[in-house]
Amino acid sequence: MRMHRGSSKGARDHRPAPERLPLSASPGVRVEVEVARAGRSTVEERVVPVGTLVKQLVRAVGEVPEGAAVLVEGVSVPLDSPIERPLRLVIVPTFSGG
């Protein structure tokens, strides 16, 4: 059997394809979260998957996203912003029960 030049059975590049991780296995991003309330605040550190939405992290620390302002470096950020790099979020609850 003769193979012509365009045959797919010829020599190939055998480098493995780059590994693509599922979202659940994405590398984590370290986020420092401060919840600021009436003169006192709590700070904790979380590691979340790349692409986690700000509102998901707000819920994860026990706050209601719709009732909070979220700041990064003093600037308000939308709740549907994805977290893509290490950062410090300041969550300011805007209402209280009672």
N, C-alpha and C positions, 0 to 999 in steps of 0.2 A: 504494500500500500504506500503510495506516495503522498506526502503532505505538501501542500502549496504554502507559499510564504505567509498567507493570512490565517493559517490554521490556528485554532485555539489550543491545540495540543502541543505547541512549541514551548520554548522556555518561558517561564513566568516569573514575575516579581513576587517572591514569597514572604514579603513583609506582612505581619499581621495588621489587620485594620485597627484603627484607634478604638479603644474601648469607650463605649457610650454607656454611662450609668443611668439607671432609671432615676426619676426625680426623687424618689424616697431614699436613694442612696447618694444623693448629691452631697458634696462637701458642705460642712456646716459653716455658718457665719456667726461670729461671736457678737452679741448685742448686749450692751449695758442698758438696763431699763430703770429709770427713776420715776416713781409715782410721787408727785408733789401735791401735798394736801395741807392747807391752812397752817403754814409755818413748820410743818414737819414733812419729811419725805423718807421713802424707803428705796433702796437701790438693790437690784439683783442682776445677775448675769445669766443670760440664756444663750444656748447655741441652737440655731434654727437652720433648716435647709435653705439654700440659696433660692430666692423667689418667693419666700413666705411673705404674705401680705402684712402690712402694718396692723390692720384690724385683727388679724389672727393672733398676733403677738399680744395686742392689747387684751384680747379675751383670755389668752393663756395666763396672764398675770392677774386675772380676776377683775378686770375693769370692763365697763360697757363702752364699746367703741363709739356709739352714737352719742354718748354723754361725756366725751373727753376730747380735749385738744391734744395733739401729738406734735412735739417740736423736735427738730434736729438742728443743733447749733443755733437755737433761738428762732428758727423759722418753722412755721406750721407746715406740716406735710399732709397730703391726702391719705385717707385711710386705706385706699386701694393701691398704694405704692408698694412695689415689691422691694424686699430687703436683699441687696446684692453685694453688700460689703460690710465689714465690721463698722459699727457706729454706736452712738449713745442716743437713746430715745428718752425724752422727758414727756411723761403722760400727766396732763393736768385735768382731773375730773372737773366738769363744768356744771354739774348739779349734784345735789345730794338728796337722799330720801328723807322723809320726815313729815 
